[in-house]
């Protein structure tokens, strides 16, 4: 998260290793390349199971679950996160234990915020007890605790937790998490009518040296703020800067187009807003088609994993019989 280019260099240097395939899947997922991320995981999952590399298998399952969660397949994702938790506990892998609790909490937050709060608290405590190298995970859990406390009406506590989250992710240089925290803080300022302060919050963040994806995420959320609360013409200018990103990030395209249509409508250009919404419908259909492809990949991976398990059991049985 702190230096994606260095991570890509590591992946290319160690291209034949299963760990590099898992890392490549993570980097591709961060870039919104869900299909490629799933393919990377699928190529090594069976081998990791057969070799009992529980820590790296937990990471592979976490990535698969994250992709499925992005695709709206929450029940399948939950099953993977629960297996991830079991494997991580078996391996004593604090990072994967904490992330499993966190990601299970994410699925609970809207339907059962009390249980989500408990999961986020467990994630924070596991990461905290594991040492300072887990600050990024601590920050992520604190951010999600802030969201759930806001949902439960605990606004002061939510604000304090957001500060805690920002301190941890900034110290860890976990820029994707940090961009999310900054955007949440600015959104809350805008909701309270502090538009100029929210805008300055984004501008200060964008003045920093950040990875490309984190800068684009911030730019998009600044445009969203302008479309909803500020100057819609500024929103369209910001979105124009993201044109290449929005054509490569299928997972973001419908969100970008929705913000664009909202800005156009606020400017009174209803004709353009209508056509942008038509493009958004098309983008949703494209994303839906990708989701179906990802689901098919998951089914194939499950069948391969089950076949590997059966072959291993048959081999052990033959060895025992011999």
N, C-alpha and C positions, 0 to 999 in steps of 0.2 A: 504493500500500500504506500510505502514511503518513496519507492523508486521503481516503478514498473519496468523501465528500460533495463535496469540492472537485473531484474528478475527474468526478463526475456533473454538476456545474454546468458544467464545461467541455464535456462531451458535449452537454448541452442547448443551450449557446450556439453550438456549431459543428455542429449536427445534420446539415447537408448535406455535410460533408466526410468523405472516406473514412477519414481518420485517426481521426475521432471514432467512426466505426462500429467500427473495430478496438478502440479503447479501451472502447467500450460492451460489446463482446464479452468483453473481459478482465474488466470489472467484473461482468458477468452470470455468467461462469464462476466467479469468486471467490464469488459468492452461490449457486452450485450450480444455476444456471439453464442447463443444458447445451444444451437445444434452442434457446433464444433466442440463446445465444452462437454456436452453429453457424449460425443463420440470419443473424446480423449479418455473420459472416465470409463467408458464401456470397454476400451481396449485393455485396461489394466485391472479392472475390478476382479475378474475371475482369478487372475494370477495372484493378486494380493490376498484373496481368500485362501487359495491353495497353499500359499507360503506362510499364512497366518501373520501377516504384517498388519496387526490390528490398528496401530496408530495411523498408518497411511490409508488403510481401508476406511477408517472413520472419517478421514479427510475427503476421500472419494465419495462416500455416502453423503457427507455434508454438502458437497458441491452438487451432487445429483438432486438432493432435496431442495437446494436453493433454486436450481433451474426449474424444478417442478412447481415450487412455490410461485416463482415468477410467471409460470404458465397457468396458474390458477388451480393446480392439482394438489390441494391442501392435504387431503387424506393420504395420498401416496407419499407426499413429502413428510408428513408426520410419522409414518411408519419408518421411513429412512432415518429421521432424526432420533427416533427411539432406539433403533439398532445402533446408530452412531454412539448414543449415550452408553449403551451396554458395552460396546467394544472399547470405548475410551476409558471407561471405568476399569475394564479388564487390563488395559495397557497402562493405566495410571497416567493418562494424557490429560493434564489439567485444561489445556486450551480447548480440546475437543469436548470435554465434559461441560465446560462453561458455555461454549457455542451451542451445544445441543440444548441445554436449558434455555438459552436465549432464543433460539429459533423455534422451540416449542412454545415459548411465551408469545412470540410474534403471532402465532396462529390462534392464540387464545385471547389476545388483547381486546378485540371488539365484542366477542361473545361472552367472555368470562374474565373481566379485568382483574378480579381478585386473584384468581389462579395464575394469570399472566404475571401479576406483580410478584408472586412467590417465585416463579421461574426466573424472572429477571434478577431478583434478590440473590437467588442461588448462584446464578451466573456471575454476578458481581463478586460474591464472597469467594467462590472457587478461584476466580482470576486474581483477586486481591491476595489470597493466601498463598498462591503459587509464586508470587514475586513480581518485582517491577517490570520484568520483561513482558508481562501480560497487561500492560496499561491500555493497549488498544481495545482489548476485550472488556476491560473494566469500563472504559469510556462508552463502548457500545451498549453495555448493560445499563449504565447510568442514563444514557440517552433514552432507551426504551422505558426505563422506570419513570423518566420525566414525562413521556407520552402517556403512560397509563395513569399516572397521578393527575395529569391534566384531565383525562377522561373521567376520573373519579371526583373531580372538582377540587383537588388539593393544589390550588394554583401557586401558592408560595413555595411549597415543597417541590413542585414541578420545576419552578424557575431555578431553585437552588441545585436541583439535580442536573439541570441543563448546564449550569456553570461547571459542576463537577465533571460532566461528560466532556465539555470543551477543554478543560485543563488536561484530562488524561489523553484524549486523542491528539491534542496539539503536541504534548510531550512525546508521544509515540510516533509523531509524524504520520499518523494514519489518515491520510488526506481524504479518501472517500468518506470515512466516518465524519471527519472534521467538516467537510462540505455539507453533509447532512445536518450537522448541529448548527452551523452558521445559517443555513436556509430556514431551519425551524425557528431560530431566534428572530430572524428578520421577519418571518411570517407573523409571529406573535406581536412584534412591534407594529406591523401594518394593520393587524386586526384591532389593535388598540388605538389606531389613528395616527401613529408616529411614522408617517410615510417617509419623510426626509431622513429620519434616523435609521429606518430600515434600509433605505437606499445606500446610505453611507456605510452601513454594516457590510453590505455586499461589495461596495467599491473598495473598502479596506481589505476584504478577503481576496478580491481579484488582483490587488496590487502585490500580493505575495507570489513567490515562485512555487508553482504547483504543477503536478502532472496534468497532462492535457485533458484527460477525462474528468478530473475534479474541476478544472476551470470551466469546462463545458457544462457540467452539472450546475455550477453556481450561476453561469450566464443564463441558463434556461430558467432557473428559479427567480432570478432578477427580472427576466422578461415576464414571467408569470405574475410577479408582484406588480409590475407596471400595468399589465393588462387588467388586473383586478382592481387595483387601488390607485395607481399613479397615472403616468402618461402613456396612453396606448400606442402613440407613435414611437416612443422609446422602446416599447415591447416589440414592435415589428422590426426595429433596427437590430435589437438584440437577437431576435430569431433569425434574421438574415445572416448573422455571423455564424449561426449553427446549421446552415443549410447542408453542408457536407456531412455533419454529424447526424442530422436527422434522417438522411438517406441511408446511412450505414447502420444506425441503431433502430432496427425494426421495432424493438420493444419500447422505444420512446416516441416513435413517429406520430402515433395518434394523440399522445399528450401534447406534443409540439403543435400539431394542427389545431387542437382544441383551444390552446392559448392564442394562437394566431387568429382564429375565428372570433374569439371573444374580443380581442383588440380591434379587429376590423369592425365589429358590430358597435363597439363603443365610439368609434370614429364616424359612425353613420354609414359605413360602406357595406350595406347589407348584401349587395350582389356578390362582392368578394367573399364575405363571410359564408354565404350559402355554398359557394363552390368549394371553399376550404373545408366545410363540413362534409361535402360529398367526398372529397379526397380523404377525409378522416375515416369515413365509413369503409372506403376501399382499403385503407391502411389497417383497419381492424380486421378485415377479412384476410389480408395477407398474414397478419400476426396469428390469426386463428389457424390458418393453414400450417404455419410453422409449429404451432403448439401441437397439432395433430401429428406432425412428423416427429417431434420430440417424444410424444407419448408412445409412438411406435418403436422408437429407439429404446425406450425404457422397457417395453414389453420384450423386445429382443434380448436386452441385457439380462433381464430376469430369467428368461429361458436358458441363456448361456450359463448363468451362474448356477441354476438348478442342475443343468447337465453336468457341469464340473463337479458339483457336490456328489451327484449320483456316481460318477466315474470314480471319484476318490473313495467312496464307500465300497464300491465293487472291488477296487484294487486291494483295499485293506481286508475285505472278506476273502479274496483269493489267496492273499499272503497268509492269512490265518489258517485257511484250509490246508495250505501246503505245508 
